[in-house]
Amino acid sequence: MNKYRRVIKAKEETVKDDTEVRVTSTGGVSNYVSRAVKVFTELEKTYITITASGNAITKAVTTAEVIKRRLKGLHQITTLTNQDVVDEFEPLEEGLEKVTETRSLACITIKLSKDALDTADIGYQAPLDEALVKEADPEELMKPRGGKGKGGGKGKGKGKGKKGKGKGKGKAKGKGKESKGKGKGKGKGKGKAEEEKGKGK
């Protein structure tokens, strides 16, 4: 496939429901948890639906587990599906034709609900034991997190710089004093000898 390049398709614009939390591989789990808490508290919805595909599936499962440990009494139903995705490749050289390739993409849908769900569903999970749930203030959960990494990096850089300067100055001063002392001693001796000679003359 070195003689082909993949055709980038425009993303389909789909209307996102208020109850949907769409997880991607680049987003942060804390942001998705904040969104879920907002749906349950501010929007006063009784359920949310977490969706993801491909590499983001693991993050979607982690997000659901964190939410269940922050809010009590959430029933869960997980559904796994496969979606066919058609990729197109256009030739980089003349005389070659376009190539299409169909691949199967795994998708996941996790529904978390305050109301009871179908317990007969193969993907059903009952609410966690309340002893395992550590409820927090919804306002705290909805606050964005970040910024710690930058501050720590700057602090380390400054500390190293100061140490380096201190060592350098100390050595330079010590050597400088010794050399100055020797120089002064020799200079004075010669000066006195010349004065005595001048007087003698």
N, C-alpha and C positions, 0 to 999 in steps of 0.2 A: 504493500500500500504506500510505498515511498513516492509513487508517481501520482498520488491522489491527496486531496485535502478535504477535510470534513466540512460540509455546508452547515453554517450556523443558522438555525431556524429562530424566527421571532417567537418569544414566549407568548403563549395564549393567555389573554387577560380573562381571568375567571373572577366572578364576584365572590368575595370571601365573606362567609357568614360570621356573625358576632361570636358564635360559640366555637368557631374553629381556631385551633392553634397549629399553624403550619410550621413544622420543624425542618430546618435545612442543616447541611453539614457545616456551615460557616457561623451559624448563630450560637449564642450562649444559653446554657440550660437555665441560668438564673433569670434571663429575660423571658423565657417561655413560662417559667413558674410565676413570674410577676404578672404576665398576661392572663394566665389561668385564674389567679387569685382575683384579679380585676373583674373577670367575667362572672365569677361566683358572687362577689361582694357588691361592687359598684353597679354592674349591669343586672344583678339579681337573677342570673340564669341558674337553672337547676342542673345543667350538665355542660360539659365541654367535649369537643372531639379533637384529638391530637392526630395529625396526619403527617406521614413522612414516606420517603422512598429511598432506595439504594443505600448509600453510606450513612444516611441520616437516621436509619431505623434504630440503631443502638441508642442514639441520643434521645429519640422519642420515648423509648422504653425508660431510660433514666429519668426523663422529665416527668413521666407518669408516676414513677415510684417516689420521687421527691414530693410531688403534689399530694399523694396519698398519705405521706408522713407529715404534712402540714395542715391538712384539713380532714376532719373526722367524718366517718360514715360514707365514704365514696365507693359505690359499686363500679365494677369495671368489666367491659367486654372488649376483647382484642380480636381483630379480624385481619388476616393476612391474605393478600391477593397478588396476582402477577399481571403486569401490563406490558403489552408489546410496543416497543419503540422502534421506529424505522429511521435509521441514519442514512443520509445521502452523502456521497463522496464525488467530487468533481475532479476530472483529470487535470494535471499540470502540463501535460504534453498533448500536442495535436494528434488526432487519429484514435484516441481512446474515448470510450463512452462512460457515461455516469454509472456509478455502482451504488446499489442500495443494500443495506444490511439490517436485518431484523434481530433485535435482542430482547430478552425478557427482563423486565425491571420489577424487582420485589417492592411491594407497597404495604404499609401498615396503617390501620386505623384503630385508635384506642379511645373508647368512650368512657368518660368518668361521670357518674351521675349521683346526685344526692338521693334521688328516688330509686326504688328497687328496679332491677332489670331482670331479664329473662334468665333464670338460674339454669334452665335446660340448655342454654347456648354453650357450645363447646369452648368458647373463649371467655366464659364468665369467671370472675374472681370476686369473692365476697369482700366486704370492707375489712381493713386491718383491725387487729385488736387495738382498742383505744390506748392501751399502755404503750404501744409502739408509735403512737402519733404525738408529735411535739408541736402543739399549736403555737403560732406566733401572731403578733399584731399584723393584720393585713397591710397597714400602711408601711410597716418595716419591710415586708416581703415584696412590696411593689416598688421600693426604692432601687434605682440602678446601682450596680456595683462596678468598681474599677478604679484605676488611678494609683494603685499601690506600687505597681512595678516601676513607674517613672520616678517616684520619690526615692525609692530604695537605691536605684541605680545612681542617681546624682549624689547621694550621701556617700557612697563608697568611693566614688571618683575624687571627691574633695578630700577625704581622709588620706588617701594614698598620696595625693599631691603635697599635702602639708608635711608628711613624714619625710618625703624625699628632699624637700627644701631644707628642713631642719638639719639633716645629716650633712648636706653639702656645705652649709654655712659653718657648722662646727669645725670641720676639717680645715676649711680655708682659713679661718681665724687663727687656729693653732699654728699652722705652718707660717702664716704671715708674721706673727709675733716673734717667732724664733729667728726668722731671717732678718727682721728689723733690728732685733737686739744685737746680733752679730755685726751687722753693718754699722751700727752706731758706735760700738766698741772700737772697731778698727779705725773708724773715721776720727774719733776723738784723739786716739793715740797719735796718729800721724799729725794732726793739727797742732798738738802741744809740742811735738818734736820740732816742727818747723818754726814755731814761735821762739823756742829756746835758741835755735840756730841763728834766727834773725837778731835776737838780743846780743848774742855773742859777737856778732859781726859789728 
